[in-house]
Amino acid sequence: MFLGFLWLSDSSPGGHTRTDPLTAQKMHLASHLLFLLAGLLVASHGQLLPEHNSQGHMGSPHPEAPSTGEGSPSLKIAPGNTVFALHFYHLMASQSPGSNIFFSPLSISASYAMLSLGARSHSQTQILEGLGFNLTEVSESDIHQGFRHLLHALHLPGDRLEMHMGSALFLSQELPILPGFLNDSVAFYDSKLFLTNFHDSVGTAQLINDHVKEETQGKIVDLVSDLSTDIAMVLVNYIYFKALWEKPFVLSLTTPQDFYVDENTVVKVPMMLQDTEDHWYLHDKYLPCSVLRMDYKGNAMALFILPNRGKMKQVEEVLTPEILKRWMSLLQKRYNYRKLELHFPKFSISGSYNLDQILPMLGFVDVFSQQADLSGITEERKLQVSKSFHKAILEVDEAGTQAAAATGSFATFLSARRSRGVLWFNRPFLVVIFSTDTQSILFLGKVVNPTKP
């Protein structure tokens, strides 16, 4: 479950920024991960705008059933999305080395890519390059086409995996929004558009909360409470992801076990157990870690990376797109599929981030200052992003959910490939959750202390 809020405020003379409290009720998700990103730009109340031309200014209409094979538009942006995910992770790890980390890079990327539709000049370049895109290799058009294709692919119905991502724009009735921005927001990011009276703060909050509740199947309620009168547009972006393990754990086998947070801290966690299944896993020959691949029912999978004791920083330093690609390749080799006694913690963690403080360190400078050029949204008022929050919550249990762990001591299975391996997820590990069709990282994090929500 992810919650995030982005305020865009009027930065013209006399304008002011006010950080109004937004509330989100975290609900227990026994078998799913819910991720929600909400961005408050500038305001809105009650009327759904008619659908705009879905062709947009940069592309062709939505395909009915997008191909996710080689050459598909979403694969063009996958490398950039991975670069951004790891840049964000490394920054968080350097700032809080002993803390849990969890976020959805894809939701952040999609929201700011959508925002870039209304950005101009250096503001636009900084956003797109900050999102990991090399603009000499991938064009602005390719980026938006890629996100459009990716979002549509994630939205396809499936009987084994529920995954849906979308956006909504709540627009002030008093704000003259440029039609190009509206058209492209719908065409590339599937955004729904609402006209809103932000002077009626109660009615606007109710409108937003009702929409979010409906889109997240009732899992997120009372998201917004008070709204500032200087807001003119609200951008809501969310991912809903619900998945079951291909190989679920047996509930009756879960028992309390020790988890070694660090040399001085040991906590008790409910440890799940599988001792009759084959799994994809390896002990890296060159890096001090073990890697486990766990598949969900549907087009999603997770990697759990367990550094050797005391080697977390060393593994983090070499965590690159190339390393992830190598692990993914190795975990398709038959000799890395074998019997495993798997001890796996049942847990819930979360991560909360002030993006307006973090993203400038990743190159997003102008958009959070008075230098922001968002004239592609409206030419009548000068806007800037004043606040941007991000929160993600991960829950793992016997049935599935959206992430897992990787544990075990460093060992080499050379002549013992047919022997039973043993992996104990009883110390800090990394989590990477992928959409296999689009080759996109949906969620990324580190579990340091599974008892801290």
Secondary structure as GFF3:
##gff-version 3
##sequence-region A 1 453
A	DSSP	beta_strand	2	10	.	.	.	ID=ss1
A	DSSP	beta_strand	33	40	.	.	.	ID=ss2
A	DSSP	beta_strand	47	48	.	.	.	ID=ss3
A	DSSP	alpha_helix	73	95	.	.	.	ID=ss4
A	DSSP	beta_strand	101	103	.	.	.	ID=ss5
A	DSSP	alpha_helix	105	116	.	.	.	ID=ss6
A	DSSP	alpha_helix	121	130	.	.	.	ID=ss7
A	DSSP	alpha_helix	140	155	.	.	.	ID=ss8
A	DSSP	beta_strand	161	172	.	.	.	ID=ss9
A	DSSP	alpha_helix	179	189	.	.	.	ID=ss10
A	DSSP	beta_strand	191	196	.	.	.	ID=ss11
A	DSSP	alpha_helix	201	215	.	.	.	ID=ss12
A	DSSP	beta_strand	233	243	.	.	.	ID=ss13
A	DSSP	three_ten_helix	251	253	.	.	.	ID=ss14
A	DSSP	beta_strand	255	262	.	.	.	ID=ss15
A	DSSP	beta_strand	265	283	.	.	.	ID=ss16
A	DSSP	beta_strand	289	295	.	.	.	ID=ss17
A	DSSP	beta_strand	300	307	.	.	.	ID=ss18
A	DSSP	alpha_helix	312	317	.	.	.	ID=ss19
A	DSSP	alpha_helix	321	330	.	.	.	ID=ss20
A	DSSP	three_ten_helix	334	336	.	.	.	ID=ss21
A	DSSP	beta_strand	337	345	.	.	.	ID=ss22
A	DSSP	beta_strand	347	354	.	.	.	ID=ss23
A	DSSP	alpha_helix	355	358	.	.	.	ID=ss24
A	DSSP	three_ten_helix	359	362	.	.	.	ID=ss25
A	DSSP	three_ten_helix	366	368	.	.	.	ID=ss26
A	DSSP	beta_strand	383	396	.	.	.	ID=ss27
A	DSSP	beta_strand	421	424	.	.	.	ID=ss28
A	DSSP	beta_strand	429	435	.	.	.	ID=ss29
A	DSSP	beta_strand	440	447	.	.	.	ID=ss30
###
